């Protein structure tokens, strides 16, 4: 009986000991509230948390790109989803975990402790980066005073675009972040930038990301994050570049159409108008600036000039063909008319008989009609040969023009 009582007492003592140890090593709600109130007694959220106020506080940044929402090349705006963590040491929020129920970490509301403000200097919309409710956003504080503020934001920044080698263009966009606090009180460390969990974009791909810290003229640190974007050019090559190349190739075929078909001029004008439409479409995709001019825009302008010259060459060919089919050669006809005019208005020939002059003029005009039919057929054959020769020359010249222009375009784009 006594042994049973002893065992029962020992068992109860073990349970009480385990319970007391458990209560001593695991914090509860009241313990966290009491420690929070103790730490915040005499604490000011408007003063840099340094016991020695002459010392600077170091703020380190972790920057992670999560997604690229939009990159507007025309307006020069870059919209990204980011995850940012700010780390610093708060001298006023330190405690001993062993004497405080082993509490090693507490989350403080953003409005109750000092936090560095972070501003987007080259912003297109919001200037302050984190714009959430300060009463609900929390800062994680460790027992040794290390503070960590983590947030995710979508912000839009300005970006200088370079479309010289469109559609194989590469853009270097800068994201400038700063606390706008004097470097005598706050210094910013070199940020750690990661893109490991970046969501793939169908139009752009991240080629490189770099970071640097610069000291502005007002003794303020500025973090610069350089993001290099490269266009996925397959869609633009298939939908924009190739149609223009095919139009240029089809344009030169106008000189293979028969002159008598009557389709040459309409064909040439249709292709010319097509190039003009493409010029309008491409202009909407390019920034309205003359800092850089796209190689493709230059090529499109060359193709527009090429098509215009083809219209002039087609007009010349058709005109020569129809003029040369006339039995009276054009040049001889003009000389005869010029001579007749000179004879009519010659002041030294005052006593000339007007009736004789009229007869002479009539004889000159009627004289070619007396030519035999064989000469007319010969003239027609000569006209056809001359038209064929001019078409061959124009076809070869414009085809060479097109090939050289297209080769230069693709070499400059692909060998950027």
C-alpha positions in Angstrom: 0.0 0.0 0.0 2.8 2.3 0.9 4.6 1.5 -2.3 1.5 2.4 -4.3 1.3 5.8 -2.6 4.9 6.5 -3.2 4.6 5.7 -6.9 1.5 7.9 -7.2 3.3 10.9 -5.5 6.3 10.4 -7.8 4.0 10.3 -10.9 2.3 13.5 -9.9 5.6 15.3 -9.2 6.8 14.3 -12.7 3.6 15.7 -14.3 3.9 19.0 -12.4 7.5 19.3 -13.4 6.8 18.7 -17.1 3.9 21.1 -17.0 6.1 23.8 -15.3 8.9 23.3 -17.8 6.4 23.5 -20.7 4.9 26.8 -19.3 8.4 28.2 -18.9 9.7 27.3 -22.4 6.6 28.2 -24.5 5.4 31.7 -24.8 1.7 32.5 -24.6 -0.4 35.5 -25.7 0.0 37.4 -22.4 3.8 37.0 -22.5 4.1 38.4 -26.0 1.8 41.3 -25.1 3.7 42.1 -22.0 7.1 42.0 -23.7 5.8 44.2 -26.6 4.5 46.8 -24.1 7.8 46.7 -22.3 9.9 47.2 -25.4 7.7 50.0 -26.7 7.9 52.1 -23.5 9.7 55.3 -24.4 10.1 54.2 -28.0 9.7 56.8 -30.8 8.7 55.7 -34.3 10.1 59.0 -35.7 13.7 58.7 -34.4 16.4 56.6 -36.0 16.8 53.6 -33.5 20.4 54.1 -32.6 21.6 54.6 -29.0 24.4 56.8 -30.4 22.6 59.1 -32.8 25.9 60.1 -34.4 26.1 56.6 -35.9 24.6 55.6 -39.2 22.1 52.8 -39.6 22.7 50.3 -42.4 19.7 49.2 -44.5 20.2 46.1 -46.7 17.7 45.2 -49.5 16.6 41.9 -51.0 15.0 42.5 -54.4 13.2 39.8 -56.3 11.5 40.1 -59.7 8.3 38.0 -59.8 6.7 39.0 -63.1 6.7 41.5 -65.9 3.2 42.8 -66.3 3.8 45.2 -69.2 6.6 46.9 -71.1 5.3 49.8 -73.3 8.0 50.6 -75.8 6.1 53.5 -77.2 5.5 55.3 -73.9 8.7 54.0 -72.2 6.9 52.5 -69.1 7.9 49.3 -67.4 5.4 47.6 -65.0 6.8 44.8 -62.8 5.7 42.7 -59.8 8.4 42.7 -57.1 9.1 41.2 -53.7 11.3 43.5 -51.5 12.7 42.9 -48.1 14.5 45.6 -46.0 16.8 44.5 -43.2 18.3 46.7 -40.5 19.2 46.6 -36.8 17.1 48.3 -34.2 19.1 49.0 -31.0 16.0 49.9 -29.0 14.2 46.6 -29.6 16.5 44.0 -28.0 15.8 41.5 -25.2 17.0 38.3 -23.7 14.9 35.3 -24.8 15.9 33.1 -21.8 14.3 35.5 -19.4 11.3 36.2 -21.5 9.8 32.7 -22.0 12.2 32.0 -24.9 10.5 34.6 -27.1 12.9 35.1 -30.0 10.8 37.0 -32.5 7.9 39.5 -32.4 5.9 41.1 -35.2 5.3 44.8 -34.7 2.8 46.9 -36.7 4.5 49.2 -39.2 2.9 52.2 -37.5 4.4 51.6 -34.1 8.1 51.3 -34.8 10.7 53.2 -37.0 11.0 51.9 -40.6 12.8 53.4 -43.5 10.6 54.9 -46.3 11.4 53.6 -49.7 10.7 55.8 -52.8 10.7 55.0 -56.5 12.7 57.9 -58.0 11.9 57.3 -61.7 8.3 56.5 -61.0 5.5 56.8 -63.6 2.7 56.5 -61.1 3.2 55.9 -57.3 6.2 57.6 -55.7 6.2 55.7 -52.4 6.8 52.0 -53.0 4.9 50.3 -50.2 1.5 51.9 -49.9 -0.4 49.4 -47.7 -2.1 50.1 -44.3 0.6 50.8 -41.7 -1.6 49.4 -39.0 -1.8 45.9 -40.6 1.6 45.6 -42.3 4.1 44.1 -39.9 7.8 44.2 -39.2 9.6 41.1 -38.0 11.9 41.8 -35.0 14.4 39.3 -33.7 15.7 39.3 -30.1 19.1 40.6 -31.2 17.4 43.7 -32.8 17.5 42.6 -36.4 14.4 43.9 -38.2 12.9 42.7 -41.5 10.2 44.4 -43.5 8.8 42.3 -46.4 6.3 43.4 -48.9 5.2 42.8 -52.5 4.3 45.7 -54.8 3.4 46.4 -58.4 5.1 49.6 -59.6 5.6 51.4 -62.9 8.8 53.0 -63.8 10.0 55.0 -66.7 12.5 53.4 -69.1 14.6 54.7 -72.0 13.9 52.5 -75.0 16.3 51.7 -77.9 14.5 50.3 -81.0 17.4 50.6 -83.3 17.4 46.8 -84.1 13.7 46.1 -83.9 12.4 43.4 -83.8 15.6 42.0 -82.3 15.8 44.9 -79.8 17.3 44.9 -76.3 16.4 47.5 -73.7 18.2 48.5 -70.5 15.7 49.7 -67.9 16.8 51.2 -64.6 14.8 51.0 -61.3 16.0 53.7 -58.9 15.1 53.2 -55.2 16.1 55.5 -52.3 15.1 56.3 -48.7 15.7 60.0 -49.4 17.5 60.1 -46.0 20.9 61.7 -45.5 23.8 59.3 -45.7 25.0 60.7 -42.4 22.1 58.9 -40.7 21.2 56.0 -43.1 23.3 54.1 -45.7 22.0 51.6 -48.2 23.8 48.4 -48.9 24.2 46.7 -52.2 21.0 44.8 -52.8 20.7 41.1 -53.5 18.7 40.6 -56.7 17.1 37.3 -57.7 14.9 36.2 -60.6 14.8 32.5 -59.8 11.0 32.3 -59.5 10.3 34.9 -62.3 7.1 34.2 -64.3 7.9 33.7 -68.0 6.6 36.5 -70.2 5.5 35.7 -73.8 6.9 38.8 -75.4 10.0 39.7 -73.3 12.7 37.7 -71.6 15.0 38.8 -68.8 18.6 38.7 -70.2 20.4 40.2 -67.2 19.9 41.9 -63.9 22.5 44.0 -62.0 22.5 46.3 -59.0 24.6 49.2 -57.7 24.6 51.8 -55.1 25.2 55.4 -56.0 25.7 58.5 -53.9 23.6 61.4 -55.2 24.7 65.0 -55.0 22.5 65.7 -51.9 24.4 63.1 -49.9 21.7 60.5 -50.4 22.2 56.9 -51.3 20.4 55.6 -54.3 20.0 51.9 -55.3 20.0 51.3 -59.0 18.7 48.0 -60.4 19.4 47.5 -64.1 17.1 45.1 -65.9 18.0 44.0 -69.5 15.0 43.0 -71.6 15.2 41.2 -74.9 12.3 40.8 -77.2 11.1 37.4 -78.4 11.2 38.3 -82.0 9.6 35.3 -83.8 6.0 36.8 -83.8 7.2 40.2 -85.1 9.3 38.5 -87.8 6.5 36.4 -89.0 3.7 39.0 -88.8 5.5 42.2 -89.8 8.9 41.7 -91.4 8.2 38.8 -93.8 5.0 40.4 -95.3 7.0 43.5 -96.1 9.8 41.4 -97.7 7.2 39.5 -99.8 5.6 42.7 -100.9 8.9 44.0 -102.1 9.6 40.7 -104.0 6.2 40.8 -105.7 6.6 44.5 -106.6 9.3 43.8 -109.1 7.2 41.3 -111.0 5.3 44.2 -112.5 7.9 44.3 -115.3 7.0 40.7 -116.3 3.3 41.7 -117.0 2.5 42.3 -120.7 2.2 46.1 -121.4 -1.0 45.6 -123.4 -2.8 43.9 -120.5 -3.4 47.2 -118.9 -2.7 45.8 -115.4 0.8 47.2 -114.8 -0.1 50.5 -113.4 -2.8 49.2 -111.1 -0.5 46.5 -109.8 2.3 48.9 -109.1 0.0 51.4 -107.3 -1.6 48.7 -105.2 1.8 47.6 -103.8 2.8 51.2 -103.2 -0.3 51.8 -101.1 0.4 48.5 -99.2 3.8 49.9 -98.2 2.2 53.1 -97.1 -0.2 51.2 -94.9 2.6 49.2 -93.3 4.4 52.5 -92.6 1.4 53.6 -90.6 1.2 50.3 -88.7 4.9 50.3 -87.8 4.7 54.0 -86.7 2.2 52.9 -83.9 4.7 50.4 -82.6 7.6 52.8 -82.3 8.3 55.6 -79.8 7.7 59.1 -81.0 11.3 60.2 -80.7 14.2 60.7 -83.0 16.9 59.7 -80.6 17.2 56.3 -82.3 15.7 55.2 -85.6 14.9 51.6 -86.3 16.8 49.7 -89.0 13.5 48.2 -90.0 11.9 51.7 -90.4 14.8 52.7 -92.7 14.3 49.5 -94.7 10.5 50.2 -95.0 11.3 53.7 -96.2 13.7 52.2 -98.7 11.0 49.9 -99.9 8.6 52.8 -100.2 11.1 54.6 -102.3 11.7 51.4 -104.3 8.0 51.0 -105.0 7.7 54.7 -106.0 10.5 54.4 -108.4 8.9 51.3 -109.9 5.7 53.3 -110.5 7.7 55.9 -112.4 9.6 53.2 -114.3 6.3 51.5 -115.2 4.8 54.8 -116.4 7.9 55.5 -118.6 7.7 51.9 -120.0 4.0 52.2 -120.9 4.4 55.7 -122.3 7.3 54.6 -124.5 5.5 51.5 -125.7 2.4 53.4 -126.9 4.2 56.4 -128.3 6.5 54.2 -130.4 3.7 52.3 -132.0 2.7 55.5 -133.9 4.0 55.4 -137.5 5.5 58.9 -137.1 8.4 58.7 -134.7 8.0 61.0 -131.7 11.3 62.8 -132.0 10.8 63.5 -135.8 7.3 64.7 -135.2 8.4 67.2 -132.6 11.2 68.5 -134.8 8.7 69.0 -137.7 6.3 70.9 -135.4 9.2 73.1 -134.0 10.4 73.9 -137.5 6.9 74.9 -138.7 6.4 77.1 -135.7 9.7 78.9 -136.3 8.8 79.5 -139.9 5.5 81.0 -138.9 6.9 83.5 -136.4 10.2 84.4 -138.2 10.4 88.2 -138.3 12.9 88.3 -141.1 10.5 86.5 -143.4 7.9 89.3 -143.7 7.2 89.0 -147.4 6.7 85.3 -147.2 3.5 84.1 -148.8 1.2 82.7 -146.0 -0.5 80.4 -148.5 2.8 78.9 -149.5 3.8 78.4 -145.8 0.5 76.7 -145.2 1.0 74.4 -148.1 4.5 73.6 -146.9 3.3 72.8 -143.4 0.5 70.6 -144.7 3.0 68.8 -146.9 5.3 68.2 -143.9 2.4 66.9 -141.8 1.0 64.7 -144.5 4.4 63.4 -145.7 4.8 60.6 -143.1 1.4 59.1 -144.1 2.8 58.2 -147.5 5.3 55.7 -146.0 4.8 52.1 -146.9 3.2 49.6 -144.6 6.4 47.7 -144.2 8.1 50.6 -142.4 5.1 50.7 -140.0 5.6 47.0 -139.1 9.3 47.6 -138.7 8.7 50.5 -136.4 6.3 48.4 -134.3 8.8 45.6 -134.0 11.5 48.1 -133.0 9.1 49.5 -130.4 8.4 46.1 -128.9 12.1 45.3 -128.7 12.9 48.5 -127.0 10.1 48.0 -124.5 11.3 44.5 -123.8 14.9 45.7 -123.3 13.8 48.5 -120.9 11.7 46.0 -118.9 14.7 43.6 -118.6 16.8 46.5 -117.4 14.3 47.7 -114.8 13.6 44.2 -113.6 17.3 43.5 -113.1 18.0 46.8 -111.5 15.1 46.8 -109.0 15.6 43.1 -108.2 19.3 43.8 -107.3 18.1 46.9 -105.2 15.6 44.6 -103.3 18.1 41.8 -102.6 20.8 44.2 -101.3 18.4 46.1 -99.1 16.9 42.9 -97.6 20.3 41.3 -97.0 21.5 44.5 -95.2 18.4 44.5 -93.1 18.7 40.9 -91.9 22.5 41.1 -91.3 22.0 44.2 -89.1 19.1 42.7 -87.2 20.5 39.2 -86.6 24.1 40.3 -86.0 23.2 43.0 -83.5 
